C-alpha cells in the first residue's frame, strides 16, 4: 500500500467505495445495468446460500431433538423441545476433551509450520533471482500431480524406522517442508511486490531476512491468512493420517473419535448425539472462518498492490 492510499481520509474512502459500487452496476461498455439485474443476482446468491446452509441447519436441529421426536414421520423442521443434554451425552460418550486437545495441538502446529515454511520458500521463488529458479519451481508444481497413495507406504516405513509411529509427529513434521499449492499461491502474491522496492531495500543495506519480514510479510498477510485457514481445515479434518499413524486412544483425534463413536454404537446409534458430536467438531472451523473471512477473501482474490 502506497503512502497516498494510506493518507486517505474516511470521506475519501467512502467516496471510493461509492465509486466502486457504481462501477459494478455498469456494463463493460459503460451503460448502466437495469435494477432487476442486481436484484436477481442477489436472490440467486441468497437461494444458493440457503441451499448450502440447509445440511448444517438440519444437523443442529437434529442434535436438539429427543429420541421420540427423531422417530416422528414426517420429521419436524423445528425441534419441539430443546434437548441440550444431547451435547453433554455426546461429550461424555467418548474422551472428547482428549481428542479435542490432540486435534488442537496438531492443527496449531501445522498452521504455524505451514505458514512459515511456505512463505520462506515462496519468497525465494518470487523475490530472489537465482540460476534455475523457474525450472526448480516447475518441479515443485509437478509434485501436485503425485497421488497420495504413492507416498503412503514409503512415508509410513520412514516414520516406523525412526520410531515415531503412534505419536503426533508424523502429522506435524511434514508441514515443515512446504506444499506445492501453498508455495504457488504465495509466490503469485509476492510477485506483485515492485522489484524497485526490493532493490531499494537491498541498496539501503537490508539483508534478505529483513526484506522478508519487514516488506514481504506485511504485504502477503491476506495470502498467509488464506494459507493458514486452508491448512487448519485440512489438519483438523484429516482422517487418513490419524487412522494410519495413531493407534492408542490417548493420541487419537476428533475425526477418529467421531468414527469410533459411531462404530461403538453401531447397533443402536443415537443420531441426536451423533449430530451433536458432529456439530462440536465443525464448530471451531466455522468460528475460525467468520473471524478471518475478510482476509480469506482478500487472499483468494489476490488483489494487486495499490
HELIX and SHEET records of a PDB file:
HELIX    1   1 UNK A    3  UNK A    6  1                                   4    
HELIX    2   2 UNK A   10  UNK A   24  1                                  15    
HELIX    3   3 UNK A   35  UNK A   63  1                                  29    
HELIX    4   4 UNK A   67  UNK A   70  1                                   4    
HELIX    5   5 UNK A   85  UNK A   92  1                                   8    
HELIX    6   6 UNK A   96  UNK A  127  1                                  32    
HELIX    7   7 UNK A  133  UNK A  142  1                                  10    
HELIX    8   8 UNK A  143  UNK A  145  5                                   3    
HELIX    9   9 UNK A  148  UNK A  161  1                                  14    
HELIX   10  10 UNK A  169  UNK A  172  1                                   4    
HELIX   11  11 UNK A  173  UNK A  177  5                                   5    
HELIX   12  12 UNK A  180  UNK A  190  1                                  11    
HELIX   13  13 UNK A  195  UNK A  203  1                                   9    
HELIX   14  14 UNK A  208  UNK A  211  1                                   4    
HELIX   15  15 UNK A  212  UNK A  216  3                                   5    
HELIX   16  16 UNK A  217  UNK A  219  1                                   3    
HELIX   17  17 UNK A  221  UNK A  237  1                                  17    
HELIX   18  18 UNK A  240  UNK A  245  1                                   6    
HELIX   19  19 UNK A  249  UNK A  251  5                                   3    
HELIX   20  20 UNK A  254  UNK A  264  1                                  11    
HELIX   21  21 UNK A  271  UNK A  301  1                                  31    
END                                                                             
